[in-house]
Amino acid sequence: MSAGSEDTEIDRHLADPRWTVAERAAEAARRRYPADVLAVAVHGPLAHGDDDGGGDGEVGLLVVTYRPGSGPAPATRRVDGVLVELTVAAAEDYLARARVITSRWPLTADRYVTTRPLHDPGNWLRTLRDEHLGCLARARPAEFSAAARQAWYRGYAAHARAARLAEWYETDQALLMLGEARLAAATVNGLLSRTYFRDPGDAVRRTGLAGADMTEVGAVLTRQSTELAARGQPVDGTVEDLVTRG
């Protein structure tokens, strides 16, 4: 790193109190659990480094331990006005997650690919990224389609629930369920196009679903069901399909 980039890094840390809180939390975890902590990193907006910060944003902090059940417990706290979400995971467990394409992959992949180390003497975070990118390179189209079908079921159920609640004039609950349907539909789009997102808000914005109403979300889900069927993953089946292994 050049002197100029080091100065920029220092200025950015001073300008954004989230970095101060993140570094203090990382130091505290290492001090309290010196034999357990393998790596500490930030993920989310702070790791990307291209948002305006301001101190009121959330810090996603990852503590990686050598063994399951060691180190601090996962927690969420507001520290000096900064909301900190602490994720704690054993190294092998987290690597195992990074090697699998799940129905929530578009919302989790960014945590494997974009991290900023606060403590990583063994370059474990590079291993995490490489493992996930290797998983993507090996994954067959059918894996993404199968995961998309599971996400579609989540969206369909939320949309149906939202419609019923709207009929019963349970407006607030209907809006909550509609939000879940939007996010699930965005996740389906991400899986079908192999696109991951920074967070749920990014997902619905980039897929054009942020302001979609009940009818529009229903139309998206219908189109998605057609595409899934064309990819060999029909959303409808028989009872035999339901209970057949594989």
DATA-V677218 format. One line per field, one symbol per residue. ss: DSSP state (~ for helix, > for strand, _ for the rest). psi: psi as a letter, one per 20 degrees, with the letter a starting at -180 (. if undefined). A space follows every 50 residues. Layout:
BEGIN
ss->???
psi->???
END
This chain:
BEGIN
ss->__~~~~~~~~~~~~~_~~~~~~~~~~~~~~~~____>>>>>>>_~~~~__ _______>>>>>>>>_________>>>>>__>>>>>>>>>~~~~~~~~__ ____~~~~~~~~~_>>>>>____~~~~~~~~~~~~~~~__~~~~~~~~~~ ~~~~~~~~~~~~~~~~~___~~~~~~~~~~~~~~~~~~~~~~~______~ ~~~~~~_______~~~~~~~~~~~~~~~~~________~~~~~___
psi->prhghgggggggghhoihhggghggghgghhhmhihpgqprqrbhhhhjk riciijrqpoppoprhqqjrarqqrpqpoljpppooppqqghghhhhijp orijghihhhhhhnqophomhjkhhhggghgghhghhhpqhhghgghhgg hghgggghgggggghhhjkmgghghghhghgggghhhgggghjlprrhrh ghghghjjjhjpaggggghghghhhghghhjjmqiqarhghhjpq.
END
